[in-house]
Amino acid sequence: MQKIKFLFVFFIGFSTFAQRELPKDKSFYSVLIGFYNLENLFDTINDPEKNDEEFLPEGANKWTSARYLEKQGNMARVIADIGLEASPDGVAILGVSEIENKLVLENLVKQKAIANRNYQIVHYDSPDQRGVDVGLLYNPKYFKVTNSKSYTLKIDNKPDFYTRDQLLVSGLLDGEEVHFIVGHWPSRRGGEKRSEPLRIEAAKLSRHIVDSLILINPDAKVIVMGDLNDDPTNQSIKKHLNSTGNIEQVHGNKMYNPMYDLHMKGIGTLAHRDVWGIFDQTILTQAWIKNDYTSYQYYTAKIFNKPYLMQQDGNFKGYPFRTFSFGQYVGGFSDHFPVYCVFLKEK
């Protein structure tokens, strides 16, 4: 664990964060937990069970081994850089989405930029029609998995609807039990309002998982993370996940969403028609925001948006620098910026 004293000095001058005040004259251990949409991390192998034809060498995207390897290197570079101002080990636990299978994660964790972190993988195949899944990477130096489970979202009166499963991973963070729910909620395809009921159902499933954990332990430390395809102000997240951006209003089973304030400031993880949104979120149960730092507690949330992750010119200057632009391969990173939270424990 990284010992940090007066950690607030690392964050002065950053605009893309929301942080709490710390007790004075204290030293802390830090751990970083985040999420990153890897934007179509597909391999080059044809899987007859999945709709992966566009990501094949002969497919629409001409997804060759060279492009796949460049994408892998780009993703590893970002993961290696996340949160280095707070910990030399970077992000300890990282939820990911838009991955084709476990193989692409196995290739990813072997990339030179992050191989020395020995990231381990939790992954289940989802029934998503495009064949993309969610997963969790974790550094065993910080976290030990004790249990995991995949939850399928089923919609009444829509027997042919398939989307990404939600992944629950439970384990020990420096000996303390914690839980992570990784999701990639249904997209806004067909329009925000028309598709909203699907995300509400996804929120209800996440809430059900959270409540089942709180029923066992009212002080359960749970984080819902993922590309939720809604902003912190949408009803799926505010009402149905039962979250708030006001830390003073967190009581009972209400959850705290540290991304809310960033959203209200117009800061986002993705952009569309010059409007920024924060679809990528980490939402915390009450046990993470106590003032007793004898166990890990939430300190700050950040969007990792270094200049190299941004489009540098043209009409989309400042937008996330993605892999494809208007069907043309440009060799960028992702259409989403990653997010992460810093948690501290008093030494």
Secondary structure, 3 states (H helix, E strand, C coil): CEEEECHHHHCCCCCCEEECCCCCCCEEEEEEEEEEEEEEECCCCCCCCCCCHHHCCCCCCCCCHHHHHHHHHHHHHHHHHCCCCCCCCCCCEEEEEEECCHHHHHHHHCCCCCHHHCCEEEECCCCCCCCCEEEEEECCCCEEEEEEEEECCCCCCCCCCCCCCEEEEEEEECCEEEEEEEEECCCCCCCHHHHHHHHHHHHHHHHHHHHHHHHHCCCCCEEEEEECCCCCCCHHHHHHCCEECCHHHCCCCCEECCHHHHHHCCCCCEEECCEEECCEEEEECHHHHCCCCCCCEEEEEEECCCHHHECCCCCCCCCECCCEECCEECCCCCCCCCEEEEEEEEC
